[in-house]
Amino acid sequence: MITITILRHSAENSRIVSFAIEGHAQFKKPGKDIVCAGVSAISVGTVNAIEELAGLELPASMDNGWLQSDIPEQSDPAVNERVQLLLESMIVMLSTIVASYGKFVQIRQQIR
């Protein structure tokens, strides 16, 4: 199973401060697993979009079945807004996968 953990700052300030994605869906054999491929495309694409569209290079670590990033708060509020919008978009897209393949992927949201 793929577990996606979203960590938010607080109940009052719901800013996403980090996310981690770990595991394998095991929906199909490696190379044919559309659930893993979808989660990977969305999450890596989001990291790339943040770097390209917000100009923020995320400190991310990635390995087989693992992607994690802490989201540094920037002094420019416009950059923070773009980053948070892209991260919220990632959650919406991943939730769409969960809606169809919830047996293979789950999202947990936590407050620091």
C-alpha positions in Angstrom: 0.0 0.0 0.0 1.1 3.6 -0.7 0.8 5.9 2.3 0.7 9.6 1.8 1.2 11.7 4.9 0.5 15.5 4.8 1.7 17.5 7.7 0.1 20.9 8.3 1.3 23.7 10.6 -1.7 23.9 12.9 -5.5 23.9 12.9 -5.5 27.7 12.6 -2.8 27.9 10.0 -3.3 24.9 7.7 -0.1 25.6 5.7 1.4 22.3 4.5 4.8 22.0 6.1 5.9 18.6 4.7 4.7 15.6 2.9 5.9 12.0 2.6 4.9 9.3 0.2 6.0 5.8 0.9 5.3 2.2 -0.2 4.1 0.4 -3.3 0.5 -0.1 -4.4 1.0 -3.7 -5.6 -2.0 -3.2 -7.8 -0.1 -4.9 -10.7 3.4 -6.1 -11.4 6.2 -3.4 -11.3 6.2 -1.6 -14.6 2.4 -2.2 -15.1 1.2 -0.7 -11.8 -1.0 2.3 -12.9 -1.6 3.3 -9.2 2.1 3.6 -8.5 2.6 5.4 -11.8 -0.2 7.8 -11.1 1.0 8.7 -7.6 4.6 9.1 -8.8 3.6 11.3 -11.7 1.5 13.6 -9.5 4.0 13.9 -6.7 7.1 14.3 -8.7 5.3 16.6 -11.1 4.2 18.7 -8.2 7.8 19.0 -6.9 8.9 20.0 -10.4 6.0 22.5 -10.8 6.9 24.2 -7.5 10.5 24.6 -8.7 9.5 25.8 -12.1 6.4 28.0 -11.3 7.2 29.2 -7.8 11.0 29.4 -8.2 11.5 27.4 -5.0 13.8 24.4 -5.0 12.3 22.0 -2.5 14.6 20.0 -0.3 13.3 16.6 -1.4 14.6 13.1 -0.9 13.5 10.3 -3.2 14.2 6.6 -3.4 12.4 3.5 -4.6 8.9 3.9 -3.1 9.8 7.0 -1.1 9.4 10.8 -1.7 9.6 13.3 1.2 9.9 17.0 1.3 9.9 19.7 4.0 8.3 22.9 2.7 10.3 26.0 3.8 8.3 29.1 4.4 9.6 32.0 2.2 9.7 35.7 3.0 7.8 36.4 -0.1 4.0 35.8 0.5 3.3 35.4 -3.2 5.8 32.5 -3.4 4.2 30.9 -0.3 0.7 31.2 -1.9 1.9 29.6 -5.2 3.6 26.7 -3.3 0.6 26.0 -1.1 -1.8 26.1 -4.1 0.3 23.6 -6.0 0.5 21.4 -2.9 -3.3 21.6 -2.3 -3.7 20.7 -6.0 -1.5 17.6 -5.5 -3.8 16.5 -2.6 -6.9 16.9 -4.8 -5.3 14.8 -7.6 -4.1 12.1 -5.2 -7.5 12.1 -3.6 -9.0 11.3 -7.0 -6.7 8.2 -7.1 -7.8 7.2 -3.6 -11.4 7.5 -4.6 -10.9 4.8 -7.2 -8.1 2.8 -5.7 -8.4 3.3 -1.9 -7.4 -0.3 -1.3 -4.0 0.5 -2.6 -3.3 4.1 -1.5 -4.3 6.2 1.5 -3.9 9.8 2.5 -3.3 10.8 6.1 -3.3 14.5 7.1 -1.8 15.4 10.4 -1.3 18.7 12.3 2.1 19.4 13.8 
